[in-house]
Amino acid sequence: MNILEMLDGVIRKPVSALNAIAREKPVGWALGIFAAATLLNSLTADYAAMEELFDLQAIAPYMAVVQVISALAGLFVSTGILYLLSLIFKGSGSFWSLFSALGFAQFPIFLNPIGALLGKVGGVAAALGGLLTFGVGIWVMVLNVIALRESRSITTGASIGVYLIIIFTIGIVVTAVAVMFILAMGGAGGLHVGEAFFT
């Protein structure tokens, strides 16, 4: 398969396309597509909240580079985590098979800038933009499940299970950090109250 056939397949026949991508392992194309999607999204993102803190015109190129590098690092890390967790379900297939499939699974993200531009128009267009962005998110989520299943030769249920393990783990970590923060703030508040009482 050439690159155009792969991209067309991801859109129209994702199961067979991602299976073929996992077998052929076009790592370079996967990196390129993921990096380009990340860059395009960074160029159309809304940084209005940061304008008061930074000179956006001066740092915009650096922000784009940092975002692309961070996203690529995240792709490597997430591939490794998915690879290891899929061993629980006796997954087979190489790291690069999974990496390639996940990279191509992000292809619909190219539509997000359209949603961002519609959001800036306002009114009905903004609602349509939000709906488009939400739809792309669901689409990519489904493609990620298919990518893991096809590249690691596991069932759909096992693929979903791997992602649920990650979500559950993140939820526990976030909850634990929030509880510790609240307890720390409560302890500091109680200390100040005690000091005020005895002075």
Beta strands, then each sheet from edge to edge (+ up, - down):
end
